[in-house]
Amino acid sequence: MPQTPRPRFGIMTAPSQVDYHDVLRVWREADTIPEIEHAWLFDHLMPIGGDPSGPTYEGWTLLSALAAQTQRLRLGLLVTSNRFRPPAMLAKIAATVDIVSGGRLDFGIGAGSRPSHPLARREYEAHGLPFHDAAHAVGSLAEACTVIRRLWTRRRTCACATPPPAPGGSSSPPASR
């Protein structure tokens, strides 16, 4: 009879409306609790709750800082938006976080905010980013996954750069969520 997988536990801390040292304290404490296996941030450029003009840290930058200050937790963004960064740059950023973390990155990527969400357009407009309909966003996501996978798995993508190792330390790309 197949065995039911055991439940796994993690934390998610919002990178907005909070001081960096408070987030760091929570992640360091979670890193000492064996039952907590993973920790996550979200990928928004502005607060999605609380004071709409409050502080928000950029998710990948904060994740790299937290990765350097923890030892055991799997980590990632729930989920990174394909709309904020060009795919080649995102691949490089994620590979860097994976190296800083010692291979603990779980990479998840999505199409970005829902067009119907009232705060979504505000976030894009405030940062000079185009806001496309869902069909365009999904098509761009498929293209981004192809680019990222190629950059992580090919020995050399051009004469000027060698690809970073795939997050998680394997030779195959991490699964998109």
N, C-alpha and C positions, 0 to 999 in steps of 0.2 A: 504494500500500500504506500503511495507517495506521501512523503512527510510534508506537513504544512510548514512553510518558512516561518521562522520566528519573527516577531515584530522587531523593528529597529526604530530607534529614537534619535531625534536631532533637535536642533534649535534653529530659529530664524530670527535675526535681529534686523530691524529696519535701520538703514543708514541715514535716517533723517530725524530731526527734532531731538537729537541726543548728542552728547559730547563723545568724542573719540575715545577718551579714557574709560568711559562707562561701557562702551561696546567692547573694548579690549578686556576689561575686567570680566565681563560676562563670558567672553570666548575663552579666556584663560581658565576660568573656573570650570566651564564645560569640558575643557581639555583634560581636566583631572578626574572627571566622572566617567568611568568605563561604560556605563549604560548609554551615554550620549555619544553616538558614533559620528555624527556629521553636524555641520553648522553652515548656515546660508545667509546671504544678504539678498536684497532685491536690486533690480537694475532700473532705477528711475533717476532722472536728472533734477527733479523737483519733488517736494513732499506730496504724497498721495493721501495723507491723513494729517490732521492737526492744522497748524498754522500754514496756509498755502505759501507764505513768503518765508517760512522758517528755513533753517539750514539743512542741506542734504549733501552727503559725501558721494563722490563718484564711486560706483560699486566696485569696479575692477581695481581701482587704486586702493580703496579701503581693504578689499579682499587680499591684496598682496601684502599690505601692512600686517593684517591679522594672521596671514599664513606664516609670516616670518616670526610671529610671537607665539605660535602654537606648535605642538609636536605630533599630535596623534589624529586629530579630527579630520575626516574627509571634509572638503569645503567646496563651495561654489556659489553661483548666483541663481536664484529661482525666478525666472530664467533670464539669461541675457537677451536683450532686445537686438534683433538683427538690424533695426532701423537706426541705431545710434552710431555705429562704427562700421567703416568699410571692412569686408570679410578678411582681407589679408592682414589688416591691422589687428582685428579681433583675434585672429589665429596667433599672431605674435604675442599679443597681450596675454592670452590664455596660456600659451606655452611658457611665458615668463613666470606667471603665477604658479604654474605646475612645478617649475624648477625651484622657485623660492620655497614652495611648500614641501619639497622632497617627494613629489609624485602623488600628492593627495587631492588634486583637483578633480572634481566631477563636473564636466562641461555640459551645460544645458542651454539650448538656444531656441528662441521662439520668434514669431513674426512681429511681435511688438504689440503696443496697446490696441485695444479694441476701438474702432472708429466711433462707436456710440458712447464711450466713456467720457463724461463731461470734462475731466481734467487732462485727457490725452492730448487734445489739440494744443492746449496751453503749454504743455511741456515741450512740444516740438517747436512751436512758434517762438518761444522764449530763447531757444538755442539755434534758431535759423535752420532747422531741419525740415525737409519736406515731409508732409503727412499724406500718404497715399491710401487708397481704399484697400480693403482686406485682400482682394484678388491680387493686386500688385504686391502687397506685403508677403503673401504666401509664395508667389513666384520668385520674389527676391530671396526669400528664405531658402528655397530649393537651390538656387544658384549659390548662395553663401555656403551652404553645407558642402556643395561640390568643391568650391574653392578651398575652404578650410580643410576638408579631408585631403585634398591633393597636397596642400602645403605641409600637412603633418605626416604624410606617408611617402612622398617622393624624396629620393635622395637629393635631388637638386632641381629647383623649379626655374632657375635662370642662372646666368653666368655670375650674377652678383650676390647671390645669397644661398646659404644652406638652410634647409628647413629646420625648425626647432623640433625637439622630440615630442611625440604625442603625449598629451596630459595623461597621467596615470602610469607613465613609464613604459607603456607597451608600444609595439610597432604598429598597432592598428589604431584607428581613430576612436575616441570615446564615443559612445552612443549619444545621439541627440535625444532630448526628451521632448 
